[in-house]
């Protein structure tokens, strides 16, 4: 029973972390008008999320245009 609670707690923590990272990405991208590469650099500096973890979140950016 205790291991089930620990597993459930870990899943909830992972879901919360994904939500926080997604919201942070939205803030950086939308409010700061950052490009996808800039968002990745900022997330790398502010979090310890790996590129694979970021890819697993399925965060999709609109086509960045170079102005």
Secondary structure as a PSIPRED ss2 file (coil, helix, strand):
# PSIPRED VFORMAT (PSIPRED V4.0)

   1 X C   1.000  0.000  0.000
   2 X H   0.000  1.000  0.000
   3 X H   0.000  1.000  0.000
   4 X H   0.000  1.000  0.000
   5 X H   0.000  1.000  0.000
   6 X H   0.000  1.000  0.000
   7 X H   0.000  1.000  0.000
   8 X H   0.000  1.000  0.000
   9 X H   0.000  1.000  0.000
  10 X H   0.000  1.000  0.000
  11 X H   0.000  1.000  0.000
  12 X H   0.000  1.000  0.000
  13 X H   0.000  1.000  0.000
  14 X H   0.000  1.000  0.000
  15 X H   0.000  1.000  0.000
  16 X H   0.000  1.000  0.000
  17 X H   0.000  1.000  0.000
  18 X H   0.000  1.000  0.000
  19 X H   0.000  1.000  0.000
  20 X H   0.000  1.000  0.000
  21 X H   0.000  1.000  0.000
  22 X H   0.000  1.000  0.000
  23 X H   0.000  1.000  0.000
  24 X H   0.000  1.000  0.000
  25 X H   0.000  1.000  0.000
  26 X H   0.000  1.000  0.000
  27 X H   0.000  1.000  0.000
  28 X H   0.000  1.000  0.000
  29 X H   0.000  1.000  0.000
  30 X H   0.000  1.000  0.000
  31 X H   0.000  1.000  0.000
  32 X C   1.000  0.000  0.000
  33 X C   1.000  0.000  0.000
  34 X C   1.000  0.000  0.000
  35 X C   1.000  0.000  0.000
  36 X H   0.000  1.000  0.000
  37 X H   0.000  1.000  0.000
  38 X H   0.000  1.000  0.000
  39 X H   0.000  1.000  0.000
  40 X H   0.000  1.000  0.000
  41 X H   0.000  1.000  0.000
  42 X H   0.000  1.000  0.000
  43 X H   0.000  1.000  0.000
  44 X H   0.000  1.000  0.000
  45 X H   0.000  1.000  0.000
  46 X H   0.000  1.000  0.000
  47 X C   1.000  0.000  0.000
  48 X C   1.000  0.000  0.000
  49 X C   1.000  0.000  0.000
  50 X C   1.000  0.000  0.000
  51 X H   0.000  1.000  0.000
  52 X H   0.000  1.000  0.000
  53 X H   0.000  1.000  0.000
  54 X H   0.000  1.000  0.000
  55 X H   0.000  1.000  0.000
  56 X H   0.000  1.000  0.000
  57 X C   1.000  0.000  0.000
  58 X C   1.000  0.000  0.000
  59 X C   1.000  0.000  0.000
  60 X C   1.000  0.000  0.000
  61 X C   1.000  0.000  0.000
  62 X C   1.000  0.000  0.000
  63 X C   1.000  0.000  0.000
  64 X C   1.000  0.000  0.000
  65 X C   1.000  0.000  0.000
  66 X C   1.000  0.000  0.000
  67 X C   1.000  0.000  0.000
